Amino acid sequence: MRRRKRRWPWILVLLMAAGAGGWWYYGQANPADAPPEYDTVKLGRGDLTKAVSAIGDLNPLVKVEIGSQISGTIAKLYVDFNSVVKEGDVLCELDSATYDANYAQTKAERASAEAERDLQRRNLERKKQLMERQLLSVAEFDKVESDLRRAEAQLELVEARHKKAKVDLERCRILSPINGVVVDRTAEIGQTIAASFSAPKLFVLAADLTKMQINAKVSEADIGQIKVGQKVRFLVDAYPESFLGEVVQVRNSPITEESVVNYDVIIAVNNPDQKLKPGMTATVQVITGERSGVLRVPNAVLRFKPPTKGAPGAGGPPPPPPALGGGATFKPKEQSNERQVYLKPTQPGDALVAVKVQVGLSDGVQTEILGGVKEGDELILLQKPRKDEAGATTNPFGGMGRR
């Protein structure tokens, strides 16, 4: 028992010596006055492209829905899907038996009305001769004139019915109003068409599939950047390569869907080989700005700020936004193209050199530098945290703390 009691002081002395050695090693590896280390990037040149993203549908420049203005049964069909037609070509014919009969009937009625008019004209000429000899009363003469006017009016009425019967008969042949391609067809032989208040859709024609357009929906946050004449790149799921277009119209009518406001942007597209099909979904990039061979830096360089005292890392917490209240008025933030960057110190431990730079176009990742620094300058991206701040090194003899 006495030997065990004598060993405890020596064990305690060894543990204290080991702890002191650990703390000494830790302090040497993490001196408090060690100069900070930085991640940097050299200012170089490259290309920048700023774009607005949107989704749209491909459509023909002119798309015409063709129906029937009269009721009937389709007797003949002359076109199918993808048929190329010219203006005036017959697309289909309706059974015209009923309309032929109506036309023949009105034609006979017109002939009868013409004969009645001619008879009343001859009667009037005879009555005029009797009137000149004072062999006819005025009342009888007026009646003959009235009979002629009534016969002429009846002829006009019959003539109108005859013209309508002729038009209905001609409408049994449904013609193409444009040069184009049949992109949709619902007409079938034997199908009965009932034309009442609206004409049933039988065909859809696209005027020219070598020239198409994209109806892209652009959000209200981005619509201010869109201008007529801007270049457009877009992709469709059917092909790996991209296609080109051009903005030709920015429509002012808002489209509200689930409380989100979009605007329709029309993009003209050339489709000479007709690879693009109507209805395809296009992922659109509207080019709002392009630069080639300009000085550019990552946006992290513009965001870097030296760490404040007592706050590790690249800058302290952002200040709280000013509260609006008590009659305070909101003032929009002034936009400036001036930013502050920091050059890498020439010697470790030297103070950072702050430089004002002029910035230009930004694609969200990199920003154009217009002046203030030169190509090859080494700019600071961020300050590396100290090992003790990052917790990368811990004291192996720190113990478990109090219990």
C-alpha positions as CSV (number, residue, x, y, z in Angstrom):
1,M,0.0,0.0,0.0
2,R,2.9,2.4,0.8
3,R,4.5,1.7,-2.6
4,R,1.2,2.6,-4.4
5,K,0.9,5.8,-2.5
6,R,4.5,6.8,-3.4
7,R,3.8,6.2,-7.1
8,W,0.9,8.8,-7.4
9,P,3.0,11.9,-7.1
10,W,5.3,10.7,-9.9
11,I,2.3,9.9,-12.2
12,L,0.9,13.3,-11.5
13,V,4.2,15.0,-12.4
14,L,4.4,13.1,-15.7
15,L,0.9,14.1,-16.7
16,M,1.6,17.7,-16.0
17,A,4.8,17.6,-18.0
18,A,3.0,15.9,-21.0
19,G,0.2,18.6,-20.9
20,A,2.8,21.4,-20.9
21,G,4.6,19.9,-23.8
22,G,1.3,19.5,-25.7
23,W,0.4,23.1,-25.2
24,W,3.9,24.2,-26.2
25,Y,3.6,22.2,-29.5
26,Y,0.1,23.6,-30.2
27,G,1.3,27.2,-29.7
28,Q,4.3,26.7,-32.0
29,A,2.0,25.2,-34.7
30,N,-0.6,28.0,-34.3
31,P,1.3,31.2,-33.3
32,A,-1.1,34.1,-32.6
33,D,1.0,36.5,-34.6
34,A,1.2,34.3,-37.7
35,P,0.3,36.2,-40.9
36,P,-3.0,35.3,-42.5
37,E,-3.2,33.2,-45.7
38,Y,-5.3,34.0,-48.7
39,D,-6.9,32.3,-51.7
40,T,-6.2,34.5,-54.8
41,V,-6.9,34.6,-58.5
42,K,-5.0,36.3,-61.3
43,L,-6.8,38.9,-63.3
44,G,-7.2,37.4,-66.8
45,R,-9.2,37.8,-70.0
46,G,-12.1,35.9,-71.4
47,D,-15.6,36.1,-72.8
48,L,-18.8,37.0,-70.9
49,T,-22.4,36.3,-71.9
50,K,-25.4,37.5,-70.0
51,A,-28.7,35.8,-70.8
52,V,-32.3,35.6,-69.6
53,S,-33.7,32.1,-69.4
54,A,-37.3,31.2,-70.4
55,I,-39.4,28.4,-71.7
56,G,-41.6,28.5,-74.8
57,D,-43.4,26.6,-77.5
58,L,-42.5,26.4,-81.2
59,N,-45.3,27.5,-83.5
60,P,-45.7,28.2,-87.2
61,L,-45.8,31.9,-88.2
62,V,-49.3,31.4,-89.6
63,K,-51.6,28.6,-88.4
64,V,-55.1,28.4,-89.8
65,E,-58.0,26.3,-88.5
66,I,-60.4,25.3,-91.3
67,G,-63.9,24.2,-90.7
68,S,-67.3,24.0,-92.5
69,Q,-69.9,26.8,-92.6
70,I,-72.6,24.4,-93.6
71,S,-73.9,21.0,-92.2
72,G,-73.5,17.8,-94.1
73,T,-71.7,14.5,-94.5
74,I,-68.1,14.3,-95.8
75,A,-68.2,12.4,-99.1
76,K,-64.6,12.8,-100.4
77,L,-61.3,13.5,-98.7
78,Y,-58.3,14.7,-100.7
79,V,-55.6,15.4,-98.1
80,D,-54.0,13.8,-95.1
81,F,-51.4,14.7,-92.4
82,N,-48.3,16.5,-93.9
83,S,-50.0,17.1,-97.2
84,V,-48.6,20.1,-99.0
85,V,-51.4,22.2,-100.4
86,K,-51.8,25.5,-102.4
87,E,-54.3,28.2,-102.1
88,G,-57.6,27.1,-103.7
89,D,-56.9,23.4,-103.5
90,V,-59.9,21.2,-102.5
91,L,-59.4,19.6,-99.1
92,C,-62.6,17.6,-98.9
93,E,-66.2,17.6,-100.3
94,L,-69.5,17.3,-98.5
95,D,-72.5,15.4,-99.9
96,S,-74.2,18.1,-102.1
97,A,-77.5,16.4,-103.0
98,T,-79.6,18.6,-100.7
99,Y,-77.8,21.8,-101.8
100,D,-78.1,20.9,-105.5
101,A,-81.9,20.6,-105.0
102,N,-82.1,23.9,-103.2
103,Y,-80.1,25.6,-106.0
104,A,-82.4,24.1,-108.7
105,Q,-85.5,25.2,-106.8
106,T,-84.4,28.8,-106.4
107,K,-83.3,28.9,-110.0
108,A,-86.8,27.9,-111.1
109,E,-88.3,30.5,-108.6
110,R,-86.1,33.2,-110.1
111,A,-87.3,32.3,-113.6
112,S,-91.0,32.5,-112.5
113,A,-90.4,35.9,-110.8
114,E,-88.7,37.3,-113.9
115,A,-91.7,36.2,-116.1
116,E,-94.1,37.9,-113.6
117,R,-92.1,41.1,-113.7
118,D,-92.0,41.1,-117.5
119,L,-95.8,40.6,-117.6
120,Q,-96.4,43.5,-115.3
121,R,-94.1,45.8,-117.3
122,R,-96.2,45.0,-120.5
123,N,-99.4,45.7,-118.6
124,L,-98.1,49.0,-117.5
125,E,-97.2,50.0,-121.1
126,R,-100.7,49.2,-122.3
127,K,-102.3,51.1,-119.4
128,K,-100.2,54.1,-120.2
129,Q,-101.6,54.2,-123.8
130,L,-105.2,54.0,-122.4
131,M,-104.4,56.7,-119.9
132,E,-103.2,59.0,-122.6
133,R,-106.5,58.5,-124.4
134,Q,-108.3,59.1,-121.1
135,L,-109.8,55.6,-121.3
136,L,-108.5,54.6,-117.9
137,S,-109.0,55.9,-114.4
138,V,-106.1,57.1,-112.3
139,A,-106.9,54.5,-109.6
140,E,-106.6,51.6,-112.1
141,F,-103.3,53.0,-113.4
142,D,-101.9,53.3,-109.9
143,K,-102.8,49.7,-109.2
144,V,-100.9,48.5,-112.3
145,E,-97.8,50.5,-111.2
146,S,-98.1,48.9,-107.8
147,D,-98.3,45.4,-109.3
148,L,-95.0,46.0,-111.2
149,R,-93.1,47.2,-108.1
150,R,-94.4,44.2,-106.2
151,A,-93.2,41.8,-109.0
152,E,-89.8,43.5,-109.0
153,A,-89.5,43.2,-105.2
154,Q,-90.4,39.5,-105.4
155,L,-87.7,39.0,-108.0
156,E,-85.1,40.5,-105.8
157,L,-86.1,38.3,-102.9
158,V,-86.0,35.2,-105.1
159,E,-82.6,36.3,-106.5
160,A,-81.2,36.6,-103.0
161,R,-82.4,33.1,-102.1
162,H,-80.8,31.8,-105.3
163,K,-77.5,33.4,-104.5
164,K,-77.5,31.9,-101.0
165,A,-78.3,28.5,-102.5
166,K,-75.4,28.9,-104.9
167,V,-73.0,29.9,-102.1
168,D,-74.1,26.9,-100.0
169,L,-73.5,24.6,-102.9
170,E,-70.0,26.0,-103.4
171,R,-69.3,25.5,-99.7
172,C,-69.7,21.8,-100.2
173,R,-66.1,22.0,-101.5
174,I,-63.8,23.0,-98.6
175,L,-60.8,24.9,-100.1
176,S,-57.4,25.8,-98.7
177,P,-57.1,29.5,-98.0
178,I,-53.3,29.5,-98.0
179,N,-50.2,27.7,-99.3
180,G,-49.1,25.4,-96.5
181,V,-48.9,22.0,-94.9
182,V,-51.7,20.0,-93.2
183,V,-50.5,19.7,-89.6
184,D,-53.7,18.4,-88.1
185,R,-56.8,16.6,-89.5
186,T,-60.1,15.5,-87.8
187,A,-62.1,15.1,-91.0
188,E,-63.1,11.5,-91.9
189,I,-65.1,10.2,-94.8
190,G,-68.7,9.6,-93.7
191,Q,-68.4,12.1,-90.8
192,T,-71.5,14.2,-90.2
193,I,-70.8,17.9,-89.6
194,A,-73.3,20.0,-87.7
195,A,-72.5,23.7,-88.3
196,S,-74.5,25.8,-85.9
197,F,-73.1,28.8,-84.0
198,S,-69.4,27.7,-84.6
199,A,-67.7,26.0,-87.4
200,P,-66.3,22.6,-86.5
201,K,-62.6,22.3,-87.0
202,L,-61.6,19.9,-89.7
203,F,-58.1,20.8,-90.7
204,V,-55.2,22.9,-89.3
205,L,-52.8,24.3,-91.9
206,A,-49.3,25.8,-91.2
207,A,-48.3,28.4,-93.7
208,D,-44.6,27.7,-94.0
209,L,-42.6,25.4,-91.6
210,T,-39.3,26.8,-92.9
211,K,-40.0,29.9,-90.8
212,M,-41.3,29.4,-87.3
213,Q,-41.6,31.4,-84.0
214,I,-41.2,30.7,-80.3
215,N,-43.8,32.1,-77.9
216,A,-41.6,32.4,-74.8
217,K,-42.9,33.4,-71.3
218,V,-40.5,35.8,-69.6
219,S,-41.0,36.7,-65.9
220,E,-41.7,40.3,-64.9
221,A,-38.4,40.4,-63.1
222,D,-36.5,39.9,-66.4
223,I,-38.8,41.5,-69.0
224,G,-37.0,44.9,-68.7
225,Q,-33.9,43.4,-70.1
226,I,-35.5,42.0,-73.3
227,K,-35.3,44.2,-76.4
228,V,-36.3,43.6,-80.0
229,G,-33.4,42.5,-82.1
230,Q,-31.6,40.5,-79.4
231,K,-30.1,37.2,-80.3
232,V,-31.5,34.0,-78.9
233,R,-30.1,30.5,-78.4
234,F,-32.4,27.7,-77.6
235,L,-32.5,23.9,-77.2
236,V,-35.2,21.3,-77.8
237,D,-35.3,17.8,-76.4
238,A,-35.2,16.2,-79.8
239,Y,-31.6,17.4,-80.7
240,P,-28.4,17.9,-78.8
241,E,-27.3,21.0,-80.7
242,S,-28.6,24.5,-80.1
243,F,-30.5,26.7,-82.5
244,L,-30.5,30.4,-83.1
245,G,-33.4,33.0,-83.2
246,E,-34.1,36.7,-82.8
247,V,-36.5,38.6,-80.6
248,V,-39.1,40.3,-82.9
249,Q,-41.8,41.3,-80.5
250,V,-42.3,41.9,-76.8
251,R,-46.0,41.9,-76.0
252,N,-47.4,44.1,-73.3
253,S,-50.3,41.9,-72.3
254,P,-49.5,40.2,-68.9
255,I,-50.1,36.5,-68.5
256,T,-50.9,35.7,-64.8
257,E,-50.6,32.0,-63.8
258,E,-50.8,31.1,-60.0
259,S,-50.0,34.7,-59.0
260,V,-46.9,34.7,-61.3
261,V,-46.8,37.4,-64.0
262,N,-45.1,36.6,-67.3
263,Y,-45.0,38.4,-70.7
264,D,-45.1,36.8,-74.1
265,V,-41.8,37.3,-76.1
266,I,-42.0,36.3,-79.8
267,I,-38.8,34.9,-81.2
268,A,-38.4,34.4,-85.0
269,V,-36.7,31.1,-86.0
270,N,-35.4,29.9,-89.4
271,N,-36.1,26.2,-90.0
272,P,-34.8,25.5,-93.5
273,D,-34.4,21.8,-93.1
274,Q,-37.7,21.5,-91.1
275,K,-36.0,19.7,-88.2
276,L,-38.1,21.7,-85.7
277,K,-41.7,20.6,-85.4
278,P,-44.7,22.6,-84.2
279,G,-45.4,22.2,-80.5
280,M,-41.9,21.4,-79.4
281,T,-40.8,22.9,-76.1
282,A,-37.8,25.2,-76.3
283,T,-35.5,26.2,-73.5
284,V,-34.6,29.7,-74.4
285,Q,-31.5,31.9,-73.6
286,V,-32.1,35.5,-74.7
287,I,-28.7,37.1,-75.0
288,T,-28.9,40.5,-73.3
289,G,-25.1,41.2,-73.3
290,E,-21.9,39.8,-74.8
291,R,-18.2,40.7,-74.3
292,S,-15.2,39.1,-75.9
293,G,-11.6,39.1,-74.6
294,V,-12.4,41.4,-71.6
295,L,-10.8,41.5,-68.1
296,R,-12.9,39.5,-65.8
297,V,-12.9,38.2,-62.2
298,P,-15.0,35.8,-60.2
299,N,-17.8,37.6,-58.3
300,A,-16.3,36.4,-55.0
301,V,-13.4,38.9,-55.5
302,L,-16.0,41.7,-55.5
303,R,-17.7,40.4,-52.3
304,F,-14.5,39.9,-50.3
305,K,-14.0,42.1,-47.2
306,P,-11.2,41.9,-44.7
307,P,-12.4,40.2,-41.4
308,T,-13.4,42.5,-38.7
309,K,-11.9,42.3,-35.3
310,G,-13.4,39.4,-33.4
311,A,-15.2,38.0,-36.4
312,P,-13.4,35.1,-38.2
313,G,-13.6,34.6,-42.0
314,A,-14.0,37.0,-44.8
315,G,-15.9,39.8,-43.2
316,G,-18.4,40.3,-40.4
317,P,-22.1,39.9,-40.4
318,P,-24.1,42.2,-42.7
319,P,-25.6,45.3,-41.0
320,P,-29.4,45.0,-40.3
321,P,-31.6,46.7,-42.9
322,P,-33.0,50.1,-42.0
323,A,-36.5,49.9,-40.5
324,L,-39.2,51.9,-42.2
325,G,-41.7,53.5,-39.9
326,G,-42.7,56.7,-38.3
327,G,-43.3,58.4,-41.6
328,A,-39.9,57.3,-43.1
329,T,-39.9,57.2,-46.9
330,F,-38.2,54.4,-48.9
331,K,-35.3,55.6,-51.1
332,P,-34.1,53.2,-53.8
333,K,-30.5,52.2,-53.7
334,E,-28.3,54.1,-56.1
335,Q,-26.7,51.8,-58.6
336,S,-23.0,52.3,-59.1
337,N,-20.4,50.5,-61.3
338,E,-17.6,51.1,-58.7
339,R,-16.5,48.3,-56.5
340,Q,-13.6,47.7,-54.1
341,V,-11.1,44.8,-54.4
342,Y,-8.0,43.8,-52.6
343,L,-4.6,43.0,-54.0
344,K,-2.5,40.2,-52.5
345,P,0.2,41.6,-50.2
346,T,3.7,41.5,-51.6
347,Q,5.1,40.2,-48.3
348,P,3.3,37.9,-45.8
349,G,1.9,40.1,-43.0
350,D,1.8,43.3,-45.0
351,A,-1.5,45.3,-45.0
352,L,-4.0,44.6,-47.7
353,V,-4.1,47.1,-50.6
354,A,-7.7,48.2,-51.4
355,V,-8.3,49.3,-55.0
356,K,-11.4,50.9,-56.5
357,V,-12.4,49.3,-59.8
358,Q,-15.0,49.9,-62.5
359,V,-17.2,47.0,-63.3
360,G,-19.2,46.2,-66.4
361,L,-21.2,43.2,-67.6
362,S,-21.8,40.3,-65.2
363,D,-23.1,36.8,-66.1
364,G,-23.8,36.0,-62.4
365,V,-20.5,34.1,-62.0
366,Q,-17.9,36.5,-63.4
367,T,-17.8,40.2,-63.8
368,E,-16.1,42.4,-66.4
369,I,-13.4,44.8,-65.0
370,L,-13.3,48.2,-66.9
371,G,-10.5,49.9,-65.0
372,G,-8.6,50.2,-61.7
373,V,-6.4,47.1,-62.0
374,K,-4.4,45.5,-64.8
375,E,-4.1,42.0,-66.3
376,G,-2.0,39.7,-64.2
377,D,-2.8,41.4,-60.9
378,E,-3.4,38.9,-58.1
379,L,-6.7,39.6,-56.3
380,I,-8.0,38.1,-53.1
381,L,-10.9,35.7,-53.2
382,L,-11.1,34.9,-49.5
383,Q,-8.9,34.7,-46.3
384,K,-8.2,31.2,-45.1
385,P,-9.3,30.7,-41.5
386,R,-6.7,30.0,-38.8
387,K,-6.5,26.4,-37.7
388,D,-7.6,27.3,-34.2
389,E,-10.6,29.2,-35.6
390,A,-11.5,26.4,-38.0
391,G,-11.1,23.7,-35.3
392,A,-8.8,21.8,-37.6
393,T,-6.3,21.3,-34.8
394,T,-7.3,20.5,-31.2
395,N,-5.3,20.0,-28.0
396,P,-4.9,16.3,-27.5
397,F,-4.3,16.9,-23.8
398,G,-7.3,19.2,-23.3
399,G,-9.2,16.7,-21.2
400,M,-12.9,16.1,-21.2
401,G,-13.8,19.2,-19.2
402,R,-15.5,19.4,-15.9
403,R,-18.2,16.9,-15.0
